[in-house]
Amino acid sequence: QVRLVESGGGLVQPGDSLRLSCAASGFTFSNYAMSWYRQAPGKERELVAAHPTSAGGITDSVKGRFTISRDNAKNMVYLQMNSLKPEDTAVYYCNAHARDAWGRDVDYWGQGTQVTVSS
């Protein structure tokens, strides 16, 4: 059974930091590109950061503030978010992506974790 479980979200003030974690299980983690997406109210889901970077890089609005990392030994992916801004408020989702033997996209999603940046 594939599972992606995000954690680490919360309510913070502008300028604060948060570290999101995503625990993966049920698939060969090292074979998948791992990404963080976010969706703000009334907006489409957008890619925030991907690892490896060839899978999508990092969106301009968070460059220099957010860092994605992964630990293949622990099946974990992280998003370190510094200098948070109100516009970073969104539900953050963990994504695992690969192509199967027939070249078809395979995507797994977590349930999301809410990040709210407000004074």
ROLUM-87522 format. One record per residue (C-alpha): residue number from 1; x, y, z. Coordinates in Angstrom, 3 decimals. Example, Ala and Ser with C-alpha at 12.3 -4.5 7.8 and 13.67 -1.06 7.14 Angstrom:
REM ROLUM-87522
num  c1  c2  c3
1  12.300  -4.500  7.800 .
2  13.670  -1.060  7.140 .
This chain:
REM ROLUM-87522
num  c1  c2  c3
1  0.000  0.000  0.000 .
2  1.468  3.322  -1.099 .
3  1.486  6.038  1.524 .
4  2.799  9.580  1.569 .
5  2.305  11.287  4.916 .
6  3.148  14.950  5.311 .
7  3.799  16.663  8.615 .
8  5.240  19.875  9.986 .
9  2.702  22.429  8.860 .
10  1.225  25.044  11.111 .
11  0.540  28.706  11.807 .
12  3.607  30.943  11.790 .
13  4.401  34.620  11.515 .
14  6.024  36.310  8.516 .
15  9.761  35.738  8.576 .
16  9.524  32.465  10.486 .
17  10.731  29.077  9.327 .
18  9.079  25.679  9.018 .
19  10.312  22.281  7.978 .
20  7.855  19.984  6.248 .
21  8.451  16.257  6.204 .
22  7.002  13.538  4.009 .
23  7.264  9.885  4.971 .
24  6.933  7.500  2.040 .
25  6.171  3.801  2.024 .
26  4.862  1.095  -0.271 .
27  7.044  1.812  -3.303 .
28  10.725  1.943  -4.268 .
29  11.425  5.428  -3.032 .
30  14.807  5.904  -4.702 .
31  13.264  5.276  -8.134 .
32  10.916  8.218  -7.839 .
33  11.320  11.934  -8.237 .
34  9.960  13.592  -5.128 .
35  8.330  16.979  -5.158 .
36  6.433  19.437  -3.031 .
37  3.377  21.154  -4.452 .
38  1.097  23.701  -2.870 .
39  -2.417  24.930  -3.407 .
40  -3.693  28.215  -2.065 .
41  -7.421  28.944  -1.759 .
42  -8.910  29.710  -5.163 .
43  -5.690  28.871  -6.996 .
44  -4.389  25.910  -8.919 .
45  -1.926  23.495  -7.422 .
46  1.622  24.535  -8.280 .
47  5.007  22.877  -8.121 .
48  7.182  24.310  -5.359 .
49  10.323  22.190  -5.564 .
50  11.427  18.856  -7.000 .
51  14.265  16.461  -6.291 .
52  16.168  15.780  -8.397 .
53  16.063  19.263  -9.866 .
54  15.761  17.774  -13.341 .
55  12.246  16.781  -12.339 .
56  11.092  20.378  -12.156 .
57  13.504  22.525  -10.207 .
58  12.234  25.125  -7.793 .
59  9.689  27.811  -8.422 .
60  10.989  31.366  -8.665 .
61  8.851  32.714  -5.843 .
62  10.630  30.535  -3.268 .
63  14.168  30.494  -4.621 .
64  16.664  31.403  -1.938 .
65  14.104  30.718  0.798 .
66  13.012  27.075  0.369 .
67  15.196  23.994  0.080 .
68  14.107  20.479  -0.812 .
69  16.080  17.471  0.355 .
70  15.585  13.746  0.604 .
71  16.954  10.821  2.573 .
72  16.684  7.649  0.536 .
73  17.758  5.522  3.499 .
74  14.756  6.746  5.492 .
75  12.301  7.182  2.604 .
76  11.840  10.801  3.594 .
77  11.647  14.079  1.730 .
78  11.807  17.469  3.378 .
79  11.010  21.068  2.554 .
80  12.872  23.639  4.600 .
81  11.017  26.925  4.369 .
82  12.710  30.090  5.590 .
83  11.641  33.727  5.549 .
84  8.027  32.735  5.137 .
85  5.624  35.221  3.625 .
86  1.824  35.469  3.797 .
87  1.688  34.465  0.128 .
88  3.234  31.129  1.066 .
89  -0.009  30.239  2.822 .
90  -1.345  27.057  1.213 .
91  -1.873  23.363  1.631 .
92  1.427  21.676  0.846 .
93  1.408  18.260  -0.817 .
94  4.100  15.651  -1.219 .
95  4.294  13.969  -4.630 .
96  6.152  10.937  -5.925 .
97  6.539  10.629  -9.694 .
98  8.008  8.064  -12.066 .
99  7.413  6.469  -15.449 .
100  6.460  2.825  -15.606 .
101  7.880  0.275  -18.034 .
102  5.455  1.508  -20.701 .
103  6.369  5.145  -20.245 .
104  3.196  6.019  -18.404 .
105  3.224  8.559  -15.598 .
106  2.814  7.166  -12.113 .
107  1.971  9.720  -9.424 .
108  1.319  9.319  -5.738 .
109  0.053  12.114  -3.480 .
110  -0.092  12.754  0.201 .
111  -3.096  14.202  1.995 .
112  -1.496  17.615  2.442 .
113  -0.453  19.762  5.376 .
114  -1.662  23.307  5.972 .
115  0.838  26.139  6.205 .
116  -0.526  29.502  7.291 .
117  1.683  32.567  7.449 .
118  -0.005  35.431  9.245 .
119  0.747  38.108  11.781 .
